[in-house]
Structure formats: structure tokens, C-alpha cells
Amino acid sequence: MASRTSVEQRTNRVLGAAFCVLLASAAAGPLEAAELGEDQVLERLQQWLLQTRDLQGSFQQTLISGALGEGHEEAGMLGLERPGRMRWDYLRPERKVALLVDGQTWLYQAEDEHLILGDLPEGDLLAALLAGSRPLAELFEHGLLATPKLGGQGAYRLRLVPREGDDGFEQIVLTLRPPQFGIETVEVLDSGGNRMIYRFTKLKRNRGIAPERFTFEPPPGTLVSGEHAPGPGIAGGGGL
């Protein structure tokens, strides 16, 4: 069984990575007369990050083990709000809630009646992405793995690799289909060779999300462990 620390670290990394790449998933832009270069595609992503206030929809998440090669699938609903607020409600196969509020994380596992508290490390690369204070080009090496006409089957595949060392992930690959430039898939490869694949549907952008969506009150009797005491993000309504 994984230690509490390793579970928190993995949760924080996945939350951070997922939050950053999800923000581009419902974009709309003008019809492209010609294929774009890697810098232009990155700029489209950068502008979308700056223009997105909130995003909500459905997700399917598949973890492919680097050691075993087997896939584990989960699915549910998500909601995020810039800057720094995100909630994943896992509905199958097991019910979970993963919540990020202003750098603090909550992971509730319904089957185990366990709530794990954590924090995104200060100065972490993913935290910098969440804040949006630095251009993506400063944080990532980037390149195109495929274009609509060359291997992409009508879509761009953009690879992002951290410029600075990061022990959480090695690269993120986004599939962007013009003219809307909505993301069809997001692939996160970590340092252990594990690959997390996200697929998003029914996404709604900048429609507004109720503040209580980013609160969570655990059921009575829940075991609470972690690095920060319950604060404003956990008080009030918002259970499963």
C-alpha cells in the first residue's frame, strides 16, 4: 500500500498537470488557411489560458502502467475556475473527490472514508502554470509531433517538455483539432514511465460556476490526514 506522502505527491502532480492542460479544451478560433508552426500552436494555447475564466464537463481518465502496461479507467465530472480552483468528482468505478483550492488539495476516497489533505509545493513548475504568471515558452520546450496533414489525422499533436528538471512528469502531449482547437486528448508521461490519458466531453467554457462547487464537507466519521488543517475550502456544503 502506497504511503500517505506518495499518494499526496502523486495527487498534487496529477491535479496540477490536469488543471493546466484542461484549460484549452473548448477553444474556438478562426478557420486555418494553412498549417501552423509550433510557436503559433503554443501561442494559441497561451491565449486560451489567459482568456479562460472557468470550465466544466465530463472526463474519462486512463492510467497505463509503465511496468505492467495495463490500463485502469475512471470517469466523472470536472469543474475548474481560474486562478487555482479545480474539482474532480470521480463517479466510476469508485467514488472520489479531488479538490484544489488556492494551492491546497483535498482527496476524499468514499470507499475508505478517508480524506487526505496536501499542498502544491511553492515554486513548483505546475503551480507556476496554474498562476499563469510566466509564458509557456519560458516553462516548456515545445514541438509538434504531428500536424493535420502530416500524421495527425486532421489534428495537431503538441508536446510540452519542462525546461527545468521536474520529478513529477516528463512531458505532456495535447491533441488539438482546428478550426476550434479543442483538445481531444491529453497525455501525461511521468518519470516512472506511467502514462495518464484524459479525454474530455460536453465541455462548457466561461459559463460561471457556483462558489460552493469548490467546497467540500466530509461525512461524519471520516478519517482526515495530511499537511494542512481544514480551512475555508472544506467548510460549508458540497458533499458527494
PyMOL commands that set and color helices and strands:
alter all, ss='L'
color gray80, all
select helices_A, chain A and resi 4-22+38-51+125-131+136-139+211-214
alter helices_A, ss='H'
color red, helices_A
select strands_A, chain A and resi 54-64+71-81+85-92+96-101+104-109+114-119+140-146+156-162+171-177+182-189+195-205+223-226
alter strands_A, ss='S'
color yellow, strands_A
deselect
rebuild
show_as cartoon
